[in-house]
Amino acid sequence: MESGGVVLSFVWGVVAATASGTSYEIPEEITFQVYVAFDNVLHTHFSNTNRATQYTSVFFNAINLHFRKMQNPRIKFEVVMFHSQYIPFTKLALTLDDSKYQLDATSSLGSLYNFTRTKIQFEPSDIVFVFSGLGAPSACTPNFGKLEGNFMPFVLTDCAMDAIRKFLQNIVKNDPYRAKECFRRRYQLSISQYYNGLPSSMVDEEEFCKSSEKFAEDYRRRGRCENEYIKPFLGDYHLFLESRGHPADPGPCYFDCCSVKLDGLTYPYQLMRYFAFDGKPCGPRKDQICVLSQCANITTST
C-alpha cells in the first residue's frame, strides 16, 4: 500500500537501561505495539477517522505478511493507538523544510522524539509511526529511495532478518530486565484485532484502474482490461502482451489496467500490469491468498 508521502518511525524505549543480572531468554514471538499518527495533510485524504484507522491496521497486517518467514523470534506488528486528527500534532511534532510545504524527515525524527517524550499516551507503545502527506525529498540519495511496490516489491532478505535478530538478541544479552519489559505486550486489545483485513479488502481493482495516474490524461476510458466496456476497443490484447515478451496470462495474482483514447477514428490504448493487492483470494478453491504476486497458502494469522 502506498500512503503518498513520507513514513517516519522510531523505537520508543519503554524502560531505561538498568543492569539486573537476571537471565531472560528471547521469546519465540515478539509483538511490537505501534502508536500511529497522521499529519494534517494526510488526514484530508480520508473521509473519516474510522477509514484512516482501518488503513493503518491493514498497512501493518500487510507488513506482517512480509515478516512471516522470520523465526527465532517471530515478529509481528499491531496498531494499538491512533492519534486523533483533532488533537494538535503536525506543528508540534514535525519539522518542515524551508519551503514549509514538505517534511524535513531527518529533523522530524528529533522533533518527534522531543514531542512524544513529554506525552504520557506514547509511553506504553513500542514504536511511534507517522504517515505524512507533506511530500518526500525532492531527489533520491544513497540513503533514500522510492519503493515502487508494483515494480520492485519489498522482500525481507535473510541478511535483514539476521540483522534484526542479532539486534534483539543483544538487547537480551546486555540488559535482560529491559528486554523483558520491552518485549511484553502492554495492551491486550488492539485496533489491529478489530480491523484484521488486508489491502485487497480496501482497494477495488476496477476503481484503482480508473484512478491510475500512470495513464495519459486524454485516455479517458479506463478500467480493468477484461471489463466489457473496455474489451471491445482492445482487440486481442493478449497477443499485444506476448509480442512484447509478457505472458498473456501471468496468473491470478496480477491484473491488467487499460485506458482507451476515443478520438472517433482509431482507438489507441495504454496498458499497465499490476500485482494483485495482498490478500486477494486465489488457488483452485480460493482458499489461498496473493502475497507479493504469488499465490500463497497462508492466512493473516499465519
C-alpha positions as CSV (number, residue, x, y, z in Angstrom):
1,M,0.0,0.0,0.0
2,E,1.1,3.5,-0.7
3,S,0.5,6.4,1.5
4,G,1.7,9.0,-1.0
5,G,4.1,10.6,1.4
6,V,6.9,10.0,3.9
7,V,6.8,7.5,6.7
8,L,8.6,8.2,10.0
9,S,9.2,5.8,12.8
10,F,11.4,5.3,15.8
11,V,11.6,2.8,18.6
12,W,10.3,4.1,21.9
13,G,12.4,2.9,24.8
14,V,10.0,1.8,27.4
15,V,12.4,1.2,30.2
16,A,15.8,2.9,30.8
17,A,18.8,0.6,30.7
18,T,19.5,-0.9,34.1
19,A,21.7,-3.9,34.7
20,S,19.9,-6.5,36.7
21,G,21.8,-9.8,36.3
22,T,18.6,-11.6,35.7
23,S,18.7,-14.1,32.8
24,Y,16.0,-13.8,30.2
25,E,15.5,-15.8,27.0
26,I,14.2,-14.1,23.9
27,P,10.6,-15.2,23.3
28,E,9.5,-17.2,20.3
29,E,7.3,-14.4,19.2
30,I,7.5,-10.6,19.8
31,T,4.6,-8.3,19.0
32,F,5.6,-4.7,18.6
33,Q,2.8,-2.4,19.6
34,V,2.5,0.7,17.4
35,Y,1.2,4.2,18.0
36,V,0.2,5.7,14.7
37,A,-0.3,9.4,13.8
38,F,-1.2,11.2,10.6
39,D,-0.2,14.7,9.8
40,N,-2.9,17.3,9.0
41,V,-2.5,16.9,5.2
42,L,-2.8,13.1,5.1
43,H,-6.0,13.3,7.2
44,T,-7.7,15.1,4.3
45,H,-7.4,12.0,2.1
46,F,-9.7,10.0,4.3
47,S,-13.4,10.6,4.7
48,N,-13.4,9.9,8.4
49,T,-11.3,8.6,11.3
50,N,-12.6,5.1,11.1
51,R,-11.4,4.8,7.5
52,A,-8.0,6.2,8.4
53,T,-7.7,3.8,11.3
54,Q,-8.7,0.9,9.1
55,Y,-6.0,1.9,6.6
56,T,-3.3,1.8,9.3
57,S,-4.3,-1.6,10.5
58,V,-4.4,-3.0,7.0
59,F,-1.0,-1.5,6.3
60,F,0.6,-3.3,9.3
61,N,-1.3,-6.5,8.5
62,A,0.4,-6.4,5.1
63,I,3.8,-5.8,6.8
64,N,3.2,-8.9,8.9
65,L,2.9,-10.9,5.8
66,H,6.4,-9.7,4.8
67,F,7.8,-10.8,8.1
68,R,6.1,-14.2,8.1
69,K,9.3,-16.1,7.2
70,M,11.3,-14.7,10.1
71,Q,11.7,-17.1,13.1
72,N,13.6,-17.0,16.4
73,P,12.0,-14.7,17.1
74,R,8.9,-14.4,15.0
75,I,7.9,-10.7,14.7
76,K,4.5,-9.1,14.4
77,F,3.2,-5.5,14.5
78,E,-0.1,-4.4,15.8
79,V,-1.7,-0.9,16.0
80,V,-2.8,-0.1,19.5
81,M,-3.3,3.6,19.4
82,F,-4.3,6.2,16.7
83,H,-3.7,9.9,17.2
84,S,-7.0,11.8,16.7
85,Q,-6.9,14.4,14.0
86,Y,-8.5,16.9,16.5
87,I,-5.5,16.7,18.8
88,P,-2.6,19.0,17.8
89,F,0.2,17.1,16.2
90,T,1.8,18.4,13.0
91,K,3.1,21.8,14.1
92,L,4.2,20.4,17.5
93,A,5.8,17.1,16.4
94,L,7.1,17.5,12.9
95,T,9.6,19.8,11.2
96,L,9.1,21.3,7.7
97,D,11.8,22.3,5.3
98,D,12.5,25.9,4.2
99,S,9.6,25.7,1.7
100,K,7.1,25.0,4.5
101,Y,5.4,22.5,2.2
102,Q,7.5,19.4,2.6
103,L,8.6,17.4,5.6
104,D,12.2,17.5,6.7
105,A,12.3,13.8,7.6
106,T,15.7,13.9,9.4
107,S,14.9,16.9,11.6
108,S,11.4,15.5,12.2
109,L,12.8,12.4,13.9
110,G,14.3,14.7,16.5
111,S,11.2,16.9,17.0
112,L,9.0,13.9,17.1
113,Y,11.1,12.3,19.9
114,N,11.1,15.6,21.9
115,F,7.3,15.8,21.4
116,T,6.5,12.2,22.4
117,R,8.8,12.0,25.5
118,T,6.6,14.6,27.3
119,K,3.3,12.9,26.4
120,I,2.1,10.1,28.6
121,Q,-0.1,8.5,25.9
122,F,3.0,7.5,23.9
123,E,4.8,5.7,26.7
124,P,3.3,2.2,26.5
125,S,3.9,1.8,22.8
126,D,7.0,0.2,21.4
127,I,7.0,2.2,18.1
128,V,5.7,5.6,17.1
129,F,4.8,5.6,13.4
130,V,3.9,8.7,11.4
131,F,2.3,8.8,8.0
132,S,2.8,12.1,6.2
133,G,1.2,13.7,3.2
134,L,3.6,16.6,3.1
135,G,5.8,15.1,0.4
136,A,9.1,13.3,0.2
137,P,12.6,14.6,-0.5
138,S,12.9,16.0,-4.0
139,A,15.7,13.7,-5.1
140,C,16.8,10.3,-4.2
141,T,20.1,9.9,-2.3
142,P,22.2,6.8,-1.5
143,N,20.2,6.7,1.8
144,F,16.8,7.3,0.4
145,G,14.9,5.5,-2.4
146,K,11.4,5.3,-3.6
147,L,9.8,1.9,-3.1
148,E,7.9,1.0,-6.2
149,G,5.5,-1.6,-4.9
150,N,4.4,-3.0,-8.3
151,F,7.9,-2.9,-9.9
152,M,10.4,-3.5,-7.1
153,P,8.5,-5.4,-4.4
154,F,9.9,-5.3,-0.9
155,V,11.3,-8.6,0.2
156,L,12.7,-9.2,3.7
157,T,16.0,-10.7,3.0
158,D,17.9,-13.3,5.1
159,C,20.5,-10.6,5.7
160,A,17.9,-8.2,7.1
161,M,16.3,-10.8,9.2
162,D,19.7,-11.8,10.7
163,A,20.5,-8.2,11.5
164,I,17.1,-7.7,13.3
165,R,17.6,-11.0,15.2
166,K,21.1,-10.0,16.3
167,F,19.9,-6.6,17.4
168,L,17.1,-8.1,19.6
169,Q,19.5,-10.8,21.0
170,N,21.9,-8.0,22.0
171,I,19.2,-6.3,24.0
172,V,18.6,-9.5,25.9
173,K,22.3,-10.1,26.4
174,N,23.1,-6.5,27.6
175,D,20.0,-5.8,29.7
176,P,17.6,-8.7,30.4
177,Y,15.3,-6.6,32.6
178,R,14.9,-4.0,29.9
179,A,14.4,-6.7,27.3
180,K,11.6,-8.4,29.3
181,E,9.8,-5.1,29.7
182,C,10.3,-4.2,26.0
183,F,9.1,-7.5,24.6
184,R,5.9,-7.9,26.8
185,R,2.5,-6.8,25.5
186,R,1.3,-3.8,27.5
187,Y,-2.0,-3.6,25.5
188,Q,-4.1,-6.8,25.4
189,L,-6.5,-5.3,23.0
190,S,-5.6,-3.6,19.7
191,I,-7.0,-1.8,16.8
192,S,-5.4,-4.4,14.5
193,Q,-7.6,-7.1,16.1
194,Y,-10.7,-5.1,15.1
195,Y,-9.6,-4.3,11.6
196,N,-8.0,-7.6,10.5
197,G,-8.2,-7.2,6.8
198,L,-5.5,-7.0,4.1
199,P,-5.1,-4.4,1.2
200,S,-7.4,-6.3,-1.1
201,S,-10.2,-5.7,1.3
202,M,-9.8,-1.9,1.0
203,V,-8.9,-1.4,-2.7
204,D,-11.1,-2.3,-5.6
205,E,-9.1,-3.2,-8.8
206,E,-11.6,-1.5,-11.1
207,E,-11.5,1.7,-9.1
208,F,-7.8,1.5,-8.9
209,C,-7.5,1.3,-12.7
210,K,-9.9,4.2,-13.2
211,S,-7.9,6.4,-10.9
212,S,-4.4,5.4,-12.1
213,E,-2.1,8.4,-12.7
214,K,0.2,6.4,-15.0
215,F,-2.1,6.8,-18.0
216,A,-2.1,9.8,-20.3
217,E,-4.7,12.4,-19.4
218,D,-6.6,12.2,-22.7
219,Y,-7.0,8.4,-22.5
220,R,-10.3,8.7,-20.6
221,R,-12.0,5.4,-20.8
222,R,-10.3,3.4,-18.1
223,G,-10.8,0.1,-16.2
224,R,-9.7,-3.5,-16.0
225,C,-8.9,-4.7,-19.5
226,E,-11.3,-7.7,-19.1
227,N,-14.3,-5.4,-18.5
228,E,-16.9,-5.3,-21.2
229,Y,-16.8,-1.6,-21.8
230,I,-13.0,-1.7,-22.4
231,K,-12.5,-5.1,-24.1
232,P,-14.1,-4.3,-27.5
233,F,-11.6,-1.5,-28.1
234,L,-8.5,-3.7,-27.5
235,G,-8.7,-6.5,-30.0
236,D,-6.7,-9.4,-28.7
237,Y,-4.5,-7.5,-26.2
238,H,-3.0,-10.8,-25.0
239,L,-1.2,-11.0,-28.4
240,F,-0.1,-7.4,-27.8
241,L,1.4,-8.5,-24.5
242,E,3.1,-11.6,-25.9
243,S,4.7,-9.6,-28.7
244,R,6.4,-7.5,-26.1
245,G,7.7,-10.5,-24.1
246,H,5.0,-10.5,-21.4
247,P,3.0,-13.7,-20.5
248,A,-0.6,-13.4,-21.8
249,D,-1.9,-14.9,-18.5
250,P,0.5,-14.4,-15.6
251,G,-1.8,-16.0,-13.1
252,P,-4.4,-14.9,-10.5
253,C,-2.1,-12.6,-8.6
254,Y,-1.9,-10.0,-11.3
255,F,-4.4,-7.7,-13.0
256,D,-4.2,-5.5,-16.1
257,C,-5.4,-1.9,-16.4
258,C,-6.3,-0.4,-19.7
259,S,-7.1,3.1,-20.9
260,V,-8.5,3.9,-24.3
261,K,-8.4,7.2,-26.3
262,L,-11.7,7.7,-28.1
263,D,-10.8,10.0,-31.0
264,G,-13.6,8.9,-33.4
265,L,-11.3,7.1,-35.9
266,T,-8.9,4.8,-34.1
267,Y,-8.8,3.6,-30.5
268,P,-5.3,3.7,-29.3
269,Y,-4.9,2.3,-25.8
270,Q,-2.4,2.0,-23.0
271,L,-1.9,-1.0,-20.7
272,M,-0.4,-1.4,-17.3
273,R,0.1,-4.7,-15.4
274,Y,0.0,-4.7,-11.6
275,F,0.5,-7.1,-8.8
276,A,-2.8,-8.1,-7.2
277,F,-3.2,-6.5,-3.8
278,D,-2.1,-8.7,-0.9
279,G,-4.9,-10.8,0.5
280,K,-6.7,-11.4,-2.8
281,P,-8.2,-14.9,-2.8
282,C,-6.5,-17.3,-5.2
283,G,-6.0,-21.0,-5.8
284,P,-8.4,-23.6,-7.2
285,R,-10.7,-23.3,-4.2
286,K,-10.0,-19.6,-3.5
287,D,-8.6,-20.7,-0.1
288,Q,-5.2,-19.2,-0.6
289,I,-4.2,-15.5,-0.9
290,C,-1.9,-13.4,-3.1
291,V,1.2,-12.1,-1.4
292,L,3.8,-10.2,-3.5
293,S,2.3,-11.5,-6.7
294,Q,2.5,-15.2,-5.6
295,C,-0.4,-17.4,-4.5
296,A,0.5,-18.5,-1.0
297,N,-1.1,-21.0,1.3
298,I,-1.2,-18.7,4.3
299,T,-3.7,-16.6,6.3
300,T,-3.5,-13.3,8.2
301,S,-2.9,-15.3,11.4
302,T,0.0,-17.3,10.0
